[in-house]
């Protein structure tokens, strides 16, 4: 089991470093989904490998959501210290595997997101990325694609955590204008539930309370006058 970072930069030489985490609980130690998440893929891993290469411009992971979602949370291993507030993350939502000709891109969002450091690691800090999709996505099964544009480096990067476990569909990576399977690899990923509209009965209750309050204020003013 490994944590893999792949950075697309033609100027950087290929760098491979590996270490072992003796407690074997890295994922569960720093990764936690938002409250009420409709999809959670959190797993443990015991090693890290970083690659500086132009391999993938986008990665995509399968999801099976229990309800509509409106936000995405994922984690980023940053051995090259690329992350900054001006970085632009792109999230694509597909209704099937992006390498399937019949799959449709149903939503895309590009934004800075909210970046929070969750682990100070001498081999590369680990950050949590929270990004709002700006609309509710009512899709129970599909794929989430993600990438990041780093303005200072004028490059695209992806970062994901690898994990071998029966039952998890390997993520797909996009390079050379085509998608390919990254066997044994997945990403720490959560989908946040979309806000639920208030029922009409609650709207009526709030309007009634407002009207009663307004009536009381007007009566008080009339008595004072």
Secondary structure as the mmCIF struct_conf table of DSSP 4:
data_model
#
loop_
_struct_conf.conf_type_id
_struct_conf.id
_struct_conf.beg_label_comp_id
_struct_conf.beg_label_asym_id
_struct_conf.beg_label_seq_id
_struct_conf.end_label_comp_id
_struct_conf.end_label_asym_id
_struct_conf.end_label_seq_id
STRN STRN1 UNK A 3 UNK A 7
TURN_TY1_P TURN_TY1_P1 UNK A 10 UNK A 11
BEND BEND1 UNK A 12 UNK A 12
HELX_LH_PP_P HELX_LH_PP_P1 UNK A 13 UNK A 14
STRN STRN2 UNK A 17 UNK A 20
TURN_TY1_P TURN_TY1_P2 UNK A 22 UNK A 23
HELX_RH_AL_P HELX_RH_AL_P1 UNK A 26 UNK A 30
HELX_LH_PP_P HELX_LH_PP_P2 UNK A 33 UNK A 34
TURN_TY1_P TURN_TY1_P3 UNK A 35 UNK A 36
BEND BEND2 UNK A 38 UNK A 38
STRN STRN3 UNK A 39 UNK A 41
STRN STRN4 UNK A 47 UNK A 52
BEND BEND3 UNK A 53 UNK A 54
BEND BEND4 UNK A 57 UNK A 57
STRN STRN5 UNK A 58 UNK A 64
BEND BEND5 UNK A 66 UNK A 67
STRN STRN6 UNK A 69 UNK A 78
TURN_TY1_P TURN_TY1_P4 UNK A 79 UNK A 80
TURN_TY1_P TURN_TY1_P5 UNK A 85 UNK A 86
STRN STRN7 UNK A 88 UNK A 94
BEND BEND6 UNK A 95 UNK A 96
TURN_TY1_P TURN_TY1_P6 UNK A 98 UNK A 99
BEND BEND7 UNK A 100 UNK A 100
TURN_TY1_P TURN_TY1_P7 UNK A 101 UNK A 102
STRN STRN8 UNK A 105 UNK A 111
STRN STRN9 UNK A 114 UNK A 119
TURN_TY1_P TURN_TY1_P8 UNK A 122 UNK A 123
STRN STRN10 UNK A 125 UNK A 137
BEND BEND8 UNK A 140 UNK A 140
STRN STRN11 UNK A 141 UNK A 150
TURN_TY1_P TURN_TY1_P9 UNK A 151 UNK A 154
STRN STRN12 UNK A 155 UNK A 161
STRN STRN13 UNK A 162 UNK A 162
TURN_TY1_P TURN_TY1_P10 UNK A 166 UNK A 167
HELX_LH_PP_P HELX_LH_PP_P3 UNK A 168 UNK A 171
STRN STRN14 UNK A 172 UNK A 175
TURN_TY1_P TURN_TY1_P11 UNK A 176 UNK A 177
STRN STRN15 UNK A 178 UNK A 181
TURN_TY1_P TURN_TY1_P12 UNK A 183 UNK A 184
STRN STRN16 UNK A 185 UNK A 185
STRN STRN17 UNK A 189 UNK A 193
HELX_LH_PP_P HELX_LH_PP_P4 UNK A 194 UNK A 199
HELX_RH_AL_P HELX_RH_AL_P2 UNK A 200 UNK A 224
#
